[in-house]
Amino acid sequence: MKQTNKWLPAFKAAFPATIPILAGFGFLGLTFGILMSAAGFSFWYPLLMSLLIFGGSIQFVAVGLLTAAFAPAQALALALMINARHLFYGISMLDRYKGMGLKKFYLIFGLCDETFSINYTAKIPEGIDHGKFYFAVTLLNQIYWVAGSTVGGIFGGLIPFSTEGIDFVMTAMFVVIFMEQWKKEKNHIPSLLGLVLSLICLLIFSADSFIIPAMIAILLGLTLLRKPLPKEEKAEEEKGGEAK
């Protein structure tokens, strides 16, 4: 089936996949805006930070960095540690983002955890341009974050708010995404490998520093198992390429 070059079908196909992100980003963005407001910043700060940084976790950390003593080296090191996982996301998306033209620059910029989860696992409907679908998912997710942050920044001073337990929202969202992916998979070895290696790294490195070792271990494990695993996604991509 020939792919359409129109943007509207791509956004219509992408929106349902981003609804869980809308709920999560709306709430967390609101919280971020409220925290910035409570720290004494105008709503312009969370708005511009969400537009230009779009870093999620590092934006929450930045609230403290902006109110602390000027320490650029410490801020740089902290940002690299928190966002190092994006290196692995980028490696995983090399094939999918190949040949995307100018769209590729924004796709790289907007590759957050949630966008990666959707774009990597999404079953794109026939006839929808893959590049436009990926772009639509990325843009919609950033719009949710920017909107939530801005609203929180505007009304933050008027709403009493406690951030205790807020991290559970993101945890719950990723559990749902994992379960959806589990139901789509015919071979659960990659998922089980990820769970086992993550648990081992958690026991060895503790909860504060296990993420990067776990991702390295998962990357090495999947690389070693690459040949035995069925290449379902590659076959689908080749089929899509023949359809063009």
C-alpha positions in Angstrom: 0.0 0.0 0.0 1.3 3.4 -1.0 2.2 5.8 1.9 0.5 9.1 2.0 2.6 12.3 2.3 0.0 14.2 4.2 0.5 15.2 7.8 -3.0 14.9 9.1 -3.3 11.1 8.8 0.0 10.8 10.6 -1.2 12.9 13.6 -4.5 11.0 13.7 -2.6 7.7 13.9 -0.1 9.0 16.4 -2.5 10.7 18.9 -4.1 7.5 20.3 -0.7 6.1 21.1 0.2 9.3 23.0 -2.9 9.4 25.2 -1.1 7.8 28.2 1.7 10.3 27.8 -0.8 13.1 27.7 -2.0 12.0 31.2 1.5 11.5 32.6 3.1 14.6 31.0 0.1 16.8 31.8 0.4 16.0 35.5 4.2 16.0 35.8 4.5 19.1 33.6 2.0 20.8 35.9 4.1 19.8 38.9 7.2 21.1 37.3 5.6 24.4 36.7 4.3 24.6 40.2 7.8 23.8 41.6 9.3 26.6 39.5 6.7 29.0 40.7 7.3 28.0 44.3 11.0 28.7 43.7 10.2 32.2 42.7 10.4 32.0 38.9 7.9 33.4 36.4 5.9 31.1 34.2 8.2 32.0 31.3 11.0 29.9 32.9 9.2 26.5 32.8 7.7 27.4 29.4 11.1 28.1 27.8 12.9 25.3 29.6 10.3 22.8 28.3 10.6 24.2 24.8 14.4 24.3 24.7 15.6 21.6 27.1 12.7 19.1 27.2 14.6 16.9 29.5 12.1 15.7 32.0 14.1 14.6 35.0 16.9 17.1 34.5 14.3 19.9 34.5 13.2 19.0 38.0 16.8 18.9 39.1 17.4 22.3 37.4 15.0 23.9 39.9 17.5 23.3 42.6 20.5 24.2 40.4 19.0 27.5 39.5 18.6 28.5 43.1 22.0 27.1 44.3 25.4 28.6 43.9 26.8 28.9 40.4 28.6 25.6 39.5 28.5 24.9 35.8 30.9 21.9 35.9 28.7 20.2 38.5 25.5 21.0 36.5 27.1 19.5 33.4 28.2 16.3 35.1 24.8 15.9 36.7 23.0 16.4 33.4 25.2 13.9 31.7 24.6 11.3 34.4 20.9 11.8 34.4 20.4 11.8 30.6 23.1 9.2 29.7 20.4 6.6 29.0 19.5 8.7 25.9 22.6 7.4 24.2 21.2 3.9 24.2 17.8 5.2 22.9 19.7 6.9 20.0 21.5 3.8 19.1 18.3 1.8 19.1 16.6 4.3 16.8 19.4 4.6 14.2 17.6 2.4 11.6 14.2 3.9 12.2 15.3 7.5 11.8 17.5 6.8 8.8 16.6 8.9 5.7 14.3 11.2 7.6 15.7 14.4 6.1 15.4 17.6 8.2 12.8 15.9 10.4 15.7 13.9 11.9 17.1 16.9 13.8 13.9 17.4 15.7 13.4 13.6 16.2 16.8 13.5 17.9 16.1 16.5 20.0 12.8 15.2 21.2 13.8 11.6 21.9 12.7 11.4 25.5 11.9 8.1 27.4 8.2 8.1 26.5 8.7 9.1 22.8 11.3 6.3 22.5 8.9 3.8 24.0 6.2 4.6 21.5 8.3 5.1 18.4 10.3 1.9 19.0 7.3 -0.4 19.6 4.6 1.3 17.6 2.8 -0.7 14.9 2.4 2.1 12.3 -0.8 1.7 10.2 -0.4 0.9 6.5 -0.3 4.0 4.3 1.1 6.2 7.0 4.5 7.7 6.4 6.8 6.4 9.1 8.8 9.6 9.4 5.7 11.8 9.8 4.3 9.3 12.4 7.5 9.5 14.4 7.6 13.3 14.1 3.9 13.5 15.2 4.5 11.4 18.3 7.5 13.5 19.2 5.8 16.8 18.7 2.6 15.8 20.5 4.6 14.6 23.5 6.5 17.8 23.8 3.3 19.9 23.4 1.8 18.0 26.4 4.9 18.7 28.5 5.1 22.4 27.5 1.4 22.9 28.1 1.5 21.3 31.5 4.6 23.2 32.6 3.1 26.5 31.5 -0.2 26.0 33.2 1.6 24.9 36.4 3.9 28.0 36.2 0.8 30.3 35.8 -1.3 28.8 38.5 1.5 27.5 40.8 1.2 30.3 43.3 -2.5 29.7 43.7 -2.5 25.9 44.3 -1.2 24.2 47.4 0.7 21.1 46.1 2.7 18.3 47.6 5.2 16.4 45.4 5.5 13.4 47.7 5.1 10.1 45.7 4.9 11.9 42.3 7.6 9.6 40.8 5.1 6.7 40.9 3.1 8.3 38.1 6.0 7.7 35.6 6.7 4.2 37.0 3.1 3.2 36.5 3.1 4.6 33.0 6.1 2.6 32.0 4.6 -0.6 33.5 1.6 -0.1 31.3 3.8 0.4 28.2 5.8 -2.7 29.1 2.6 -4.8 29.5 1.3 -3.6 26.1 4.6 -4.5 24.5 4.6 -7.9 26.2 1.2 -8.6 24.7 2.4 -7.7 21.2 5.6 -9.8 21.4 5.7 -13.4 20.1 9.2 -13.9 21.6 9.5 -12.7 25.2 13.3 -13.3 25.5 14.3 -9.6 25.1 11.8 -8.5 27.8 12.8 -11.2 30.2 16.5 -10.4 29.6 15.9 -6.8 30.4 14.1 -7.6 33.6 16.7 -10.1 34.8 19.7 -7.9 34.0 18.0 -4.9 35.5 17.3 -6.8 38.7 20.9 -8.0 38.9 22.3 -4.5 38.4 19.9 -3.2 41.0 21.2 -5.7 43.5 24.8 -4.9 42.7 24.8 -1.1 42.2 21.8 0.0 44.3 18.7 2.0 43.2 20.6 5.3 42.8 23.1 4.1 40.2 21.9 0.9 38.5 20.3 2.4 35.4 23.4 3.0 33.2 25.0 -0.4 34.1 21.7 -2.1 33.4 21.4 -0.5 30.0 24.9 -1.4 29.1 24.3 -5.0 30.2 21.0 -5.1 28.2 22.7 -3.7 25.1 25.4 -6.3 25.3 22.9 -9.1 26.0 20.7 -8.2 23.0 23.8 -7.9 20.8 24.9 -11.4 21.7 21.4 -12.8 21.1 20.8 -10.8 18.0 21.1 -13.7 15.5 19.0 -16.2 17.4 16.1 -13.8 17.9 13.5 -13.5 15.2 13.7 -10.2 13.2 10.0 -9.5 13.0 10.4 -5.8 13.0 13.0 -5.8 10.3 10.8 -7.9 8.1 7.9 -5.5 8.6 10.2 -2.5 7.7 11.4 -4.3 4.6 7.8 -5.0 3.6 7.0 -1.3 4.2 9.9 -0.4 2.0 8.7 -2.6 -0.9 5.3 -1.0 -0.6 6.8 2.4 -1.3 
